[in-house]
Amino acid sequence: MPSSHVLVGASARPARPVVCRISPADLLQSLKQGLDDFLAMPSHAAFLCLIYPLLGLWLISLASGYSMLPLAFPLAAGFALIGPLAAIGLYELSRRREAGLDTSLTHVFDVLHSPSLGAIVVLGLLLMAIFLVWLAVAEAIYVANFGYAAPASIRQFADDVYTTRPGWNLIVVGTGVGFLFAALVLTISAVSFPLLLDRDVGAAVALLTSIRVVIANPLTMALWGLIVAALLVIGSLPLFLGLTVVMPVLGHATWHLYRKAVEPDPASRLDYRPRERAPRYAADFPASLFPTRR
């Protein structure tokens, strides 16, 4: 059944991926390999196209009023919660480069032809749900400390946050709750999306394998989470411009970390290709517009 394929993959009894022990040296090597992939492939262009529209929408919302101002930081921080989904095209490019296949930027969309697309969508929806819950919780924390009234200005908002007791309550509680959300997402998505690109195992198997990786390497994966958070903060400081480098490098590095954390499967597919289309000719118009026409 299609639903069972989404959960467990093509096999009724999927093989359990073998989880490996990794060390901080593996994290550094993964980052080095991710940087090498970034320098070899123009993947940063995709993030330039993604970051600036998001940033523009955020600035427009601030210009139209200050009602969204309390959620500005939760929105920026919450981007890391959906980062594993946003970077899936980068995993695909690293996968293709590793296999010696063509790595032009158009292959980012080959994910749409993956046999695991249904499972990828399911996990993506899960991350989006977690992101929306985080925004709702962040707003509730703000309302609990400052009420429903919107800030009168950016300066007043900054003064309220940094110079009042409710403001420091907001910082402490918000940071603590945000850490829990980040830890949850790291646990369920550390290797789940790369695994789905590499094998047709289903969403449930991918999620459980990611959890097993974190359980088997708690300190190393905690360090990886700190590295990711630190690099995202550094990349966000210069008006988010640094994310055009940080996000692709982290995306590529995550693929290589997956390769170290999960033993390769000799039977896994090396490539999947879009279905070839027969050539179309002007004499066939308009009949060639219909899908039944071959």
SELUMFI-224567 format. One record per residue (C-alpha): residue in three letters; y, x, z. Coordinates in steps of 0.2 Angstrom, whole numbers, plus 5000, padded with zeros to 4 digits. Example, Ala and Ser with C-alpha at 12.3 -4.5 7.8 and 13.67 -1.06 7.14 Angstrom:
// SELUMFI-224567
ala497850625039
ser499550685036
END
This chain:
// SELUMFI-224567
met500050005000
pro501850064996
ser502350055015
ser500850165020
his501250295007
val503050305014
leu502450335031
val500950445029
gly501050505011
ala499750494996
ser498250525007
ala497550395019
arg497150535031
pro498550665028
ala498150845033
arg499150895049
pro500351035044
val500051195054
val501551245065
cys501951425068
arg502851515082
ile504551585076
ser505751705085
pro507651735084
ala507351875071
asp506651735060
leu508251635062
leu509351785057
gln508151815042
ser508351635037
leu510251645038
lys510151805027
gln509051725014
gly510151565015
leu511651675011
asp510751754997
asp510351584989
phe512151534991
leu512751694982
ala511451664968
met511751484965
pro513451384964
ser512951254976
his514651264985
ala515351154971
ala514351004977
phe515051024994
leu516851044987
cys516550874979
leu515950794995
ile517150865008
tyr518750835000
pro518550644997
leu517950625015
leu519450725021
gly520550625010
leu519950465017
trp520150525034
leu521950575032
ile522350405023
ser521650315038
leu522750415050
ala524250395039
ser523950205039
gly523950195058
tyr523250275074
ser521850155077
met520550275071
leu521250425079
pro520150415095
leu518650425082
ala519350575072
phe518350705082
pro516750595084
leu516750575065
ala516950755062
ala515650805075
gly514550665069
phe514450745051
ala513150865058
leu512050715062
ile511850675044
gly511950855038
pro510050875036
leu510150725023
ala511750785015
ala510950955012
ile509350895004
gly509950954987
leu510151124993
tyr508351125000
glu507851084982
leu508751224974
ser508051344987
arg506351274983
arg506551304965
arg507251474966
glu505751524978
ala504551454964
gly505451544950
leu506051384942
asp507751344934
thr509051324948
ser510551254938
leu511551134949
thr510950984939
his509251004948
val510050944964
phe509650774957
asp507850814954
val507550744972
leu507750574965
his506050604955
ser505150664971
pro503550574975
ser504150574993
leu505850484989
gly505350334999
ala505050435014
ile506650535012
val507650365011
val506750305027
leu507250465037
gly508950465029
leu509250285035
leu508650335052
leu509950475053
met511350355047
ala510850235061
ile510950375074
phe512650415067
leu513250245068
val512650225086
trp513450385090
leu515150315084
ala514950155094
val514550255110
ala515950365107
glu517150225105
ala516450145121
ile516750305130
tyr518550305124
val518850115129
ala518050145146
asn519350285149
phe520950225140
gly520650035136
tyr520849955119
ala522650005115
ala522750125100
pro523750285103
ala525650275099
ser525550455091
ile524550605088
arg525550695101
gln525350565114
phe523450555111
ala523350745113
asp524350735129
asp523250595136
val521650685132
tyr522150865139
thr523350825153
thr522550665162
arg521050635172
pro520350505160
gly520650625146
trp519550755154
asn518250625158
leu518250585140
ile517950765135
val516550795148
val515650635145
gly515850635126
thr515250815125
gly513750775135
val513250625126
gly513650705109
phe512450855114
leu511050725117
phe511250645100
ala511350825092
ala509750875101
leu508850715095
val509350745077
leu508850925078
thr507150875085
ile506750745072
ser507550835057
ala507351025059
val506051035045
ser505650855041
phe506650845024
pro506051015018
leu504250965022
leu504450805012
leu505150904997
asp503651024998
arg502250895001
asp501950715000
val501550685018
gly502550535022
ala504050505034
ala502950485050
val502050655047
ala503650745043
leu504550675058
leu503050725070
thr502950895062
ser504750925066
ile504450875084
arg502950985085
val504051135078
val505351105092
ile504051085105
ala503151245100
asn504751345099
pro505951265112
leu507051415115
thr507151475097
met507551305090
ala508851285104
leu509651445098
trp509551375080
gly510551225086
leu511851325094
ile512051435079
val512251285068
ala513551205080
ala514551365081
leu514551395062
leu515051215059
val516551235072
ile517051395063
gly516951315046
ser517951165052
leu519451265059
pro520351315043
leu520651125038
phe518751105034
leu518851235020
gly517551345028
leu516251215027
thr516251245008
val515251405013
val514551365029
met513651205024
pro512751275009
val512251435018
leu511551325032
gly510651205020
his509851355011
ala509351435027
thr508551275034
trp507351285019
his506851465023
leu506651425042
tyr505451285037
arg504451415027
lys504351515043
ala503951375055
val502651285045
glu501151365036
pro501151345017
asp499951225009
pro499051304994
ala498851124987
ser500651084988
arg501651044972
leu502751184965
asp503751074954
tyr504050894949
arg505050854933
pro505950694927
arg504950594914
glu505350664897
arg506250544885
ala505850524867
pro507350574855
arg508450434850
tyr509150414833
ala510650314826
ala509550214815
asp508750134830
phe510350064837
pro510449934845
ala508549924848
ser508550094857
leu509550014871
phe508049914877
pro506849994889
thr505249934880
arg505850024865
arg504850194862
END
